[in-house]
């Protein structure tokens, strides 16, 4: 199991730019060196790292070489979106195909995607920790799963030809937001190179009261997983307001028991990588360093 840095903040003095992308070139070498020193084996990236889908082969090779010079590689490419909303099908399909091809060019073994829908911010259920969730499996129709499964069967063929696996992330505002819906869609797709990303944090924060525990979810999904986003949260439930607040913390410090989760994944023979989904505020490098050190310690114990 390799450890992937799914960074969500890339501020590195004096760079204060796009947190979802690599730092600017003037500080990138120092940032990559620090990331490697923390114990990460590679990064999760999108094609924005090379300027978008129209990047040249030379640009992609240059980035791949730059990462290798620091002992890193791209271990996952982010892409996509869902197919339940007809207005976004064409655009999401194009993004997913671009992400698959970028993964093959950059040398990533997996392309990770959600199957979510955009939310209406003026209506309830547009955020996390509410009694309702827009775009959820609770409100989905079987036809939503059918059209999504059909699209992913076609994408699986493209990915297989490129030597890339696809992971579908359990995610809020999505028809795949718990273990049941993830397995339901996966069984309908029925392709060996398509699996699940069992992001336990996303399951915990969909509603004010979670639909299932993290232990139940990881037990159900471990054998069907291709990639694994890991983040942790402190859950502050305010029942009189029917609302829950979530505070992002390093992996050992939150409400999700990653000792149990890691044990389940190892027992299931999980062959993918573990991605630390990074802190979004403060000294993220220190916090994310605590997370990867804890994860490595757990893995060493279990092995």
KEGUPA-499782 format. One record per residue (C-alpha): residue in one letter; x, y, z. Coordinates in steps of 0.25 Angstrom, whole numbers, plus 5000, padded with zeros to 4 digits. Layout:
AXYZ...
END
This chain:
X500050005000X500550144996X500250275003X499650384994X499550524997X498150574993X498550714997X497450814999X498350935003X499650964996X500051095002X501551105003X502251235006X502151324998X501151254989X499651264993X498951224980X498051114976X497951014988X497450894979X498650904970X500150904971X500851024977X501551114967X502851084961X503651174969X503351094982X502950964976X504250894978X504350924993X502850884995X503050744987X504350724996X503550745008X502350655004X503350545001X504050565014X502750545022X502550405016X501650415004X501950334992X501150414982X500150514979X498650524975X498550624963X497650674952X498050714938X497950854943X499450824948X499850834934X498850944930X497650864926X497250764916X497950824904X499350804910X500450754901X501050614903X502350694906X501750774917X501150644924X502550574922X503250694929X502250694941X502450544942X503950564942X503950674952X503150584962X504150474960X505250564963X504650574977X504350434979X502950444976X501950404965X500450434961X499750324968X498350364965X497650464955X496350534959X495250544949X493750554946X492450564951X491050494950X490050454940X488750464947X488550614942X488350614927X488850754926X490250714931X490450574924X491150624912X492150714920X492450604930X492650494920X493650584913X494350614926X494450474930X495050424917X496050544918X496450494932X496550354928X497550394917X498350484926X498450374936X499050284926X500050394921X500450434935X500650284939X499550284949X498850144952X497550204956X496550314952X495650354963X494250414961X492950454968X491650434962X491050554969X490150664964X490250814966X489450874977X488450994978X489051074989X487751154992X487051024996X487150925008X488150815007X489250885000X490250875010X490750765020X490150725033X488650755030X487450665031X487350665016X488450655005X488150694990X488450594980X488550474990X488250324988X487050344997X486350424986X486950354974X486150274964X486650134958X486750214945X487850294951X488650174954X488350114940X488850234932X490050244941X490450094940X490250094925X491250214924X492250154933X492250024925X492650104913X493750174921X494250044927X494650004913X495350134910X496050124924X496449974921X497050004908X497850114915X498250024927X497550104937X496550064948X495350154952X494950174966X493550234969X493650314982X492550314992X492150454993X491150554998X490050614988X490250484980X489450354977X490650284983X490650334997X490650215006X491150065005X489750015000X489750114988X491150094985X491049944984X489749954976X490350034965X491649954965X490849824963X490049894952X491349934945X492049794947X493449824941X494749774948X495449914946X494349994953X494249994968X493950084980X494650194988X494050175002X494250315007X493750305021X493750445024X492750475013X491850375019X491950435033X491550575029X490450555018X489350575029X489250625043X489150485047X489950385039X489250275032X490250175036X491550165045X492850165039X493150025043X491849975036X492250045023X493750005023X493349855025X492349865014X493249935004X494649885007X494649764997X494149854986X495049974987X496050024977X496550144984X496350204998X496150355002X496450365017X496150495025X495650505039X494550595046X494050635060X492550635060X491850735068X490350705067X489350815071X488050735071X487150845075X487550915062X487550785054X488950815050X490350765051X491650835050X492950765046X494350805049X495450745040X496650685049X497850595046X497450445045X497750405059X496950515065X495550505060X494250415061X494650315050X495350195056X496450175045X497150065053X495849985051X495750035036X497150005033X497049865039X495749835031X496449875018X497649795021X496849675025X496049695012X497349685004X497249824999X498249844987X498049994985X498650124991X498250205003X498150355001X498250455012X497150565008X497850685014X497550795024X496950915018X497351025028X498551055036X499950985036X499450875027X500750815025X500950785040X499550735041X499650645029X500950595033X500350545046X499250475038X500250395029X501150365040X499950305048X499550225036X500950175033X500950125048X499650055047X500049985034X501349935040X500649885052X499649805044X500649745035
END
